[in-house]
Amino acid sequence: MSALTSTSAPAPTPAPAPAPARSERPTRPRPSFGRMAAWALMALVVLITLLPFYWIVRTALSSNTALTADPASPLPVDFSWGGFERVLGLQSTQEALAQGGSGGSINFWRYLLNSTVVATMVTVCQVMFSAMAAYAFARLRWRGRDRVFGLFLAGLMVPAIFTLLPNFVLIKELGLVDTLTGIALPTMFMTPFAVFFLRQFFMNLPKELEEAALLDGAGKVRIFFRLLLPTAAAPMMTLGVLTYITAWNDYFWPLMVSYSDSSRVLTVALGIFRSQTPQSGTDWAGLMAATLVAALPMLVLFGVFARRIVNSIGFTGLK
């Protein structure tokens, strides 16, 4: 009997592992002359913009006496916190005169409170009333709505200097001269820009939201306060920040209306440091310190809400 020999098939040779693919890095575009020129121009614009702010800080941190000896130094001359101490009321008149100050006094905390009250009144009232007007122009249907809005929007083309005298006469007739209410009243209710800004947002909202609320039995007032206002929280906050900064930095109108410390705001009070005395000249260190302290809250406020402001303006379609 012949033995059957089983021949096993040869094992297949394993295929070679594929070589790992090289990670292709995106090639960076070569810097062109136009791109380099654009970046250089942008850096120059930023430098020119920040140079006055740096000069304010440099002057505020200098000694007022040493500034006259070396006015062109790029660094603080005889570093001193005296300017900030005079602004905050931490120096006596004798100490201020010894450091080259004018000797003038400034009730900083009183003026700061006045500015805060005026800016808060203007912001809260203007945002709320502008939102109501924007809702009426965007959602409510009534005869002549577009013509009235066009006439209202034409107020943007009227320079503010033209309204100072009529507003002053009105405030005087109301007996509100030299009061915080008199300072805030002309811009307390609404402005054309605020109404236009919020109207653009309300027009972009889907109408299905209001239709669903109307089917549930809600009225126009309830829809506005319970539905649309919470939806418009972001643009209203953006408008509030812009309005607060504008009201805080206003100078000419408060200068016309306020005559005493009870109503003088911080921007007007800074002029006290320009007063001349027989002992010394202008207290430049104190003036720059007061300017920096007055502008610092607005810089912080804008820095915190800068991204929200840009996003809201882009969403409302403003160019």
C-alpha positions in Angstrom: 0.0 0.0 0.0 1.6 3.1 -1.1 1.8 5.9 1.5 0.0 9.1 0.4 2.2 12.0 1.0 0.2 15.3 1.4 2.1 18.2 0.1 1.2 21.5 1.9 0.9 24.6 -0.1 3.6 27.2 0.6 2.5 30.0 2.9 1.9 33.3 1.2 4.6 35.8 1.8 3.2 38.9 3.7 2.8 42.0 1.6 5.2 44.7 2.7 3.6 47.3 4.9 2.9 50.5 3.1 5.3 53.3 3.9 3.8 55.9 6.2 2.5 58.8 4.3 4.4 62.0 4.8 2.4 64.6 6.6 2.0 67.4 4.1 2.4 70.7 5.8 0.6 73.6 4.2 3.1 75.7 2.4 3.1 79.3 3.7 2.8 81.9 1.0 6.0 83.7 0.4 6.0 87.2 1.8 5.4 89.6 -1.0 6.3 93.2 -1.1 2.6 94.3 -0.9 2.0 92.2 2.2 5.1 93.5 3.9 4.1 97.1 3.1 0.6 96.5 4.4 1.9 95.1 7.7 4.4 98.0 8.0 1.6 100.5 7.4 -0.6 98.9 9.9 2.2 98.9 12.5 2.8 102.6 11.8 -0.9 103.4 12.3 -1.0 101.5 15.6 2.2 103.3 16.8 0.7 106.7 15.9 -2.5 105.8 17.7 -0.8 104.6 20.9 1.8 107.3 21.1 -0.5 110.0 22.6 -1.7 107.5 25.2 2.0 106.6 26.1 2.8 110.3 26.4 0.0 110.8 28.8 1.3 107.9 31.0 4.8 109.3 30.8 3.8 112.8 31.8 1.5 111.5 34.6 4.4 109.5 36.1 6.8 112.4 36.0 7.5 115.2 38.5 5.9 118.4 37.4 9.0 120.4 38.4 11.3 118.1 36.4 9.2 118.3 33.3 10.2 121.8 32.5 13.9 120.8 32.7 13.6 117.9 30.3 10.3 118.1 28.4 11.4 115.9 25.4 12.6 112.8 27.4 10.8 109.7 26.2 10.8 108.2 29.7 9.2 109.6 32.9 11.3 112.4 34.3 12.0 112.1 38.0 9.5 109.2 38.5 6.7 110.2 40.9 3.2 109.3 41.9 2.5 112.9 42.9 0.1 113.6 40.0 -2.2 110.7 40.9 -2.0 111.7 44.6 -3.2 115.2 43.8 -6.0 113.9 41.7 -7.3 111.5 44.3 -7.0 114.2 47.0 -4.1 112.5 48.9 -1.9 115.6 48.9 -2.2 118.9 50.8 -1.8 122.2 49.0 1.7 122.7 50.4 2.8 119.3 49.2 1.3 119.9 45.8 3.1 123.3 45.5 6.4 121.7 46.6 6.1 119.1 43.7 5.4 121.8 41.2 1.6 121.5 41.2 -0.7 124.4 40.7 -2.2 124.1 44.1 -5.7 123.8 42.7 -8.1 121.4 44.4 -10.4 118.9 42.7 -13.2 117.0 44.3 -12.4 113.9 42.2 -14.8 111.5 43.9 -17.7 113.9 43.6 -17.1 114.5 39.9 -16.7 110.8 39.4 -20.1 110.2 41.0 -21.7 112.8 38.8 -20.3 111.3 35.6 -21.4 107.8 36.7 -25.0 109.1 37.4 -25.3 111.0 34.2 -23.9 108.2 32.0 -26.1 105.6 33.7 -29.3 107.7 33.3 -28.6 108.3 29.6 -27.7 104.7 28.9 -30.6 103.0 30.6 -33.3 105.4 29.3 -31.9 105.7 25.8 -31.5 102.0 25.2 -35.0 101.2 26.5 -36.8 104.0 24.6 -34.8 103.4 21.5 -35.7 99.7 21.6 -39.4 100.6 21.8 -39.1 103.0 18.8 -37.1 100.5 16.8 -39.8 97.8 17.4 -42.5 100.2 16.2 -40.5 101.0 13.0 -39.6 97.4 12.3 -42.7 95.3 13.2 -45.8 97.5 13.6 -47.7 98.4 10.5 -49.1 101.9 10.4 -49.6 104.6 7.7 -46.5 106.6 6.9 -44.1 104.5 8.9 -41.3 104.5 6.3 -41.6 108.2 5.7 -41.5 109.0 9.4 -38.5 106.8 9.8 -36.7 108.5 7.0 -37.4 111.9 8.5 -36.3 110.6 11.9 -33.1 109.1 10.3 -32.3 112.5 8.7 -31.4 113.7 12.2 -28.1 111.8 11.8 -27.1 114.5 9.3 -27.7 117.4 11.7 -24.5 118.4 13.4 -24.7 118.3 17.2 -23.5 121.9 17.5 -26.8 123.1 15.9 -28.9 121.7 18.7 -26.9 123.1 21.6 -28.6 126.5 21.8 -32.3 125.2 21.4 -31.5 122.5 24.0 -30.1 125.1 26.4 -33.1 127.3 26.0 -35.4 124.3 26.7 -33.4 123.3 29.8 -33.4 126.8 31.1 -37.2 127.1 30.7 -37.6 123.9 32.6 -35.5 125.1 35.4 -32.9 122.3 35.1 -29.8 124.3 34.6 -26.9 123.2 36.9 -28.5 119.8 37.5 -27.6 116.3 36.6 -31.0 115.8 35.0 -30.4 118.9 32.8 -27.2 117.4 31.5 -28.7 114.0 30.7 -32.1 115.1 29.4 -31.2 116.0 25.7 -29.9 112.5 25.0 -31.9 110.5 27.6 -34.8 109.3 25.5 -33.4 108.2 22.1 -31.1 109.1 19.3 -31.4 108.3 15.5 -28.4 106.0 15.6 -29.7 104.0 18.5 -33.1 103.5 16.8 -31.5 102.6 13.5 -29.1 100.1 15.2 -31.9 98.2 17.0 -34.3 98.4 14.1 -31.8 96.5 11.9 -31.8 93.7 14.5 -35.5 93.5 14.8 -36.0 93.3 11.1 -33.7 90.3 10.9 -35.7 88.3 13.4 -38.1 85.7 11.9 -41.7 86.7 11.9 -42.7 83.2 13.0 -41.7 84.0 16.6 -44.4 86.7 16.8 -47.0 84.7 14.9 -46.6 81.8 17.3 -46.9 84.2 20.3 -50.0 85.8 18.7 -51.6 82.4 18.3 -51.0 81.8 22.0 -53.0 84.9 22.8 -50.1 87.3 23.6 -50.4 91.0 22.8 -47.9 93.3 21.2 -46.7 94.7 24.5 -46.2 91.2 26.0 -44.4 90.0 22.8 -42.1 93.0 23.0 -41.2 92.7 26.7 -41.3 88.9 27.1 -40.0 87.7 23.7 -38.1 90.3 21.7 -36.3 92.1 24.5 -34.6 88.9 25.8 -33.7 88.0 22.2 -32.2 91.4 21.6 -30.0 91.3 24.8 -26.7 91.2 22.8 -27.3 94.2 20.6 -28.9 96.1 23.4 -25.8 95.5 25.6 -23.6 96.6 22.7 -25.6 99.8 22.3 -25.5 100.3 26.0 -21.7 100.2 26.0 -21.4 102.6 23.1 -23.9 105.0 24.7 -22.2 104.9 28.1 -18.8 105.7 26.6 -20.3 108.6 24.6 -22.1 110.0 27.6 -19.0 109.6 29.8 -16.8 111.5 27.3 -19.2 114.3 26.6 -17.7 117.7 27.3 -19.2 120.7 25.6 -22.8 120.2 26.7 -22.0 119.6 30.4 -19.7 122.7 30.2 -22.7 124.8 29.1 -25.2 123.5 31.7 -23.2 122.9 34.9 -21.8 125.7 37.0 -21.1 124.2 40.4 -19.6 121.1 42.0 -23.0 119.6 42.5 -23.5 119.0 38.8 -20.0 119.2 37.3 -18.9 116.0 35.6 -15.4 114.6 35.5 -14.5 115.7 31.9 -15.3 119.4 32.7 -13.6 119.2 36.1 -10.3 118.3 34.4 -9.9 121.9 33.4 -9.3 122.9 37.0 -5.8 121.6 36.6 -5.1 124.2 33.9 -5.6 127.0 36.4 -2.6 129.3 36.9 -1.3 130.4 40.3 1.4 132.9 41.3 3.5 130.0 42.7 3.7 127.8 39.6 2.3 127.2 36.2 0.1 124.5 34.8 0.1 121.2 36.6 0.8 119.0 33.6 1.5 115.9 35.6 -1.7 116.2 37.6 -3.7 117.0 34.4 -2.4 113.9 32.6 -3.0 111.8 35.7 -6.6 113.0 35.9 -7.1 112.3 32.2 -5.7 108.8 32.6 -7.9 108.0 35.6 -11.0 109.4 33.9 -10.3 107.4 30.7 -9.3 104.1 32.4 -12.9 102.9 33.2 -13.9 103.4 29.6 -10.8 101.6 28.3 -11.6 98.6 30.5 -15.2 98.6 29.5 -14.4 98.7 25.8 -11.7 96.0 26.2 -14.2 93.6 27.9 -17.0 94.1 25.4 -14.9 94.7 22.3 -15.6 91.3 20.7 -19.3 91.5 21.5 -19.5 95.0 19.9 -17.9 93.8 16.7 -20.1 90.7 16.5 -23.3 92.7 17.1 -22.5 95.3 14.5 -21.8 92.6 12.0 -25.0 90.8 12.8 -27.2 93.9 12.4 -25.7 94.5 8.9 -24.1 97.9 9.6 -21.2 98.7 7.3 
